[in-house]
Amino acid sequence: MCGIVAYIGRKPAVPVLLEGLKRLEYRGYDSAGIGLMNGGLKICKSVGRVRVLEEKVAALDTAHATVGIGHTRWATHGGVTDANAHPHRDDGTAGHGIAIIHNGIIENYASIKKYLTEKGHTFSSETDTEVLAHLIGELYRGSLEKAVQAALREVTGAYAIAVICEGEPDTLVVARKGSPLMVGIGNGEYIVASDSSAIVAHTTQAFTLADFTVAKLTRESLRTSTIDDVEVTAEVRELEFELAEIELGSYEHYMLKEIFEQPRSLRTCMQGRLDERTGSVVLGGIAEHARTLANAKRIVMFGQGTALHACMVGKYLMEDLAKIAAEHDFASEFRYRNPIVDFGTVVIAVSQSGETADTLAALQEAKQRGALALGMVNVVGSSIARETDAGVYLRVGPEIGVASTKAFTGQVLVLAMLSLYVGRRRYLSQEFVSNFLSEMKAIPEKVQQVLETSEAIRTATAKYVERENWLFLGRGVNYPVALEGALKLKEISYIHAEGMPAAEMKHGPIALIDKGMPVVFVATKNSQYEKILGNIAEVRSRGGHVIAVATEGDDYIKTVAEDVFFVPDVPEQLQPLVTVIPLQLLAYHAAVLRGKDVDKPRNLAKSVTVE
């Protein structure tokens, strides 16, 4: 995933581009660069964060440039070097002064590069993007739009691109297939970006480019067409959030802000969807498929990373509350094997961004095999949202921190609502659902109670933060929470951590436990509480440090654990919504105590739109 921003209008382009790149830096931060029409094509790029680029650009005369493109890179093809940073251009002085920024992967770049090399082109980088720049230059005949269309007809893979050309200094051409790209519409100006966070400061009107769509932008006009030059109409919509939602405010990091936003985001997620009086869940996005869902024989939920952990919780919820056979799967595995999708199968694609490449491809595979395809995403108008038969938006607000927090709790909450929605149509009584909805509505307040223990969690974490190997263990519905806790710690503090079912520890991993190893147990009062106490005893007997997430009022747990993070008592099915909070805070504090860049962890980007 990389960040793309481009501008054409009447204002100086550089401030718009740099501001947009800063907002998009969570999408990639190996290197950054801008290209400008400023009395000819001018390119400035550098390895490192956007602030390094900003220092270089400050030394240039750019006040009169009103057309430009900007990029922040997460390396795929080629190492992290100035030469591999974007923008890329066609052949030096022999070319047409064409510059391009690109998110995605051109899968057949090697064969195109061979063809272009035989025609005399020379390359200065290792990237697939430079190959596309040369191809556009090779096909240029006086129309940048037509050259881009022709080039894209020759490539396979994923792309979101923005292109400028010295021969047409008042034109910006953008295109998309597989990687997100949207166009904000201002007064005599257009702002193009990978997502709306770079647009919302300038306009609330925007449209998302569809796959295989090219847009030619000038200050006075907009034309959208397919790569085969068939004109299409863009669907303009109002952006879903305001600028204030993506500002840090008083918080030091976006991750901390988003952890503390969870009471509000969970309330927003439930708003208008729970009717305690009638004992019903209202999910308008899937209403026309209610009967199909109630009669489903099997439900398959897939995602990647944190979204997959939410799917694992969803499996427990769907089987317990709806009494339907449910499975979870890595989207990347589902798409590449020969999955069984028989009559009565429903698939649910779970993704915060709605752009995760493997999840999108798995969804398309399932649809092709005849499954009812539902989506559960946070971003309105995203690729998965458009591909599904129906779905439910998370409505948790923008998530900027690379380590997902409020999206996870939103996904779990939506899966709980969906399980009740289906269960009420099958076996659950009105009284049961009404009581359960009452418990569900109390969750935000209980999450708030856990957040108020943040400082105590920081103090406990400090005792173990230098240890390089941790275990996270849970049972039942809290096993996925253990996985999520381990993932969070790995992602942002670079501590090696493994999550697993507590019973699995005896089947090999117990060999890792030595004196002083931190072992985190999700040990709340539930149907498997006694079992997990036995697992704790096994760790203690081998010298491991026990850190427990436990239910308030559990005095016994304090006698067997060095540190305890208490959470309010909630129904077992809803426990992940509160038990994950201490683990998010533990990971955050560990990273800060170790001096890591919490919001921009190494080698990671917010969403993975390429394989």
Beta strands, then each sheet from edge to edge (+ up, - down):
strand 1: 3-8
strand 2: 31-37
strand 3: 41-47
strand 4: 67-73
strand 5: 88-89
strand 6: 98-106
strand 7: 157-165
strand 8: 168-177
strand 9: 182-185
strand 10: 190-193
strand 11: 205-208
strand 12: 213-217
strand 13: 222-226
strand 14: 231-232
strand 15: 237-238
strand 16: 274-275
strand 17: 280-281
strand 18: 298-303
strand 19: 325-330
strand 20: 345-351
strand 21: 372-377
strand 22: 390-393
strand 23: 469-474
strand 24: 496-501
strand 25: 518-522
strand 26: 545-551
strand 27: 563-567
sheet 1: 3+ 2- 4+ 1- 10+ 9- 11+ 15-
sheet 2: 5+ 6- 7+ 8- 12+ 13- 14+
sheet 3: 16+ 17-
sheet 4: 19+ 18+ 20+ 21+ 22+
sheet 5: 24+ 23+ 25+ 26+ 27+
end
